[in-house]
């Protein structure tokens, strides 16, 4: 179990950021959350951080400028970044968005829950797997 792992949220909507922050504070122990409001800031951050310390990237699809699809493609084509787990975290129910996310290399697609209790439960499940159970290749 790697307690040092953190989560990166790529989200441009401040309201959604606050909800995710709240949900993660309900988890014990609470994971560290790094927020990047856009793809450019994420790419800069990934150049500074020890990549094996990233449990997962929660990626919104609908962002101005560089979309989540664009960012997903950039990361999964980069030999140094492609092993970081990316969970598309979107309100889209469109089957084309889901299929395209997986085509581009998403590790999971999770729909944003419609209420706070659902969000806390969803965050708990993702943290349990991606931070606590999943083993990063650099840890072996």
N, C-alpha and C positions, 0 to 999 in steps of 0.2 A: 504494500500500500504506500503510495507516494503522496504524502501530505504537502509537499512543496509545489505540486503542480497547480497551475492556475488556468483560468478560463479567460478567453478573449471574446468580447462581444463587439461585433461590427454592426452598428445600428445608428441610423441618423435621427430617429425619433426619440426626443428626450423623455417622453412619457413611457415608452417601452423600456428605455434604459432604467428608469426609476423602478418600474415593476420588476424587472429582472434582478436589480440590486436588492429589492425588498425580499423577493423569493429566495435568493441565495443566502440572505441573512437568517432565514428561517432554518437553514441546514446547519447541523452540527457535525464536525467543525465547518464553519463557513469558508468556502473557497475564496481565494483572492480573485477579484474580477478586474481585468484591464479593459477599459472601454476605448474603442477607436470609432469615431463618428463617420469614417469613410475608408475606402480601400487604400488610398495613398498613405494615410496615417498607419494603417495596419502593416503595409509593406515596410515602412520605415521602422516600425517597432520590431518586426520580425528580424530585421538585420542587427538589432541591438541585443536581443534576448537569447538566452540559452534555449534552443528549440525543444530539447527534451523536457523543459519545465512547463511546456504548454500542454495541458490536458486536452483541450479542444478549442476550436474556434466556432462560436455561434455566429452564423452569417445570415443577415437579412438580405433578401433578394432585391427589394425595391428601394434603391438609393439613388440620389441624383449623381450625375457624373459617371463614375465607374459603378456599374451595377454589380450585384452579388454574383451574377453569372460570369461577368468579366473577371472579377476577382478570383472566383473559384478556378477558372481556366488558367489564370496567371500562376496561382499557387501550385496547382496540380501539374503544371508543365515545368516547374522549377525543381531540379534534382535535389536541392537542399531543403526545400519547403514541402515537397509533395507528401511526405509521410505524416505531416501534422493532421490529425483528425479534424474534419470540417463537418459540422452539423448545420445544415441549412435550417434556419429557424424563421419560418415565414407564416403569414396569415393566408397565403394563397392555397386554395383547394384545387387549383387547376392541374389536371393530370399531366399536361404538357410541361409545366414548371417542375413537377416532381421528376418526370422522366429525364428532362434535360439536365437537372441537377445531378442525377446519378450518371448520366452520360459524361458529364464534365469531371466526375471523380468524387462527388460528395460521398462521405462515409455514412451519412444518415440524413433523413428529411423529417423534421418534426414541425407539425403545425402549432402555431402559437395558440395556447388554450384561451377559451373565451372568458374565464373567470380567474380570480386570484388563487383560489384553492387548487384549481387545475394547474395553474402555473407553478405553484410551490411543488405539487406532486411531480410534475414533469421535470422541473429542475432537479429535484431529489433523485429521480431515476437516472437522468443524464449524468449527474455528478457521481452517483454510485458506480456507473459503468465507466465513463470516460476518464474520471480522475482516479478512482479507487481500484477498479478491476482491470481495466485495459493496460496492457504492457506496451510501452513504446519500444521500437526496435533498438534504440540507443541504450536501453536499460538492460538488454540481454548480454 
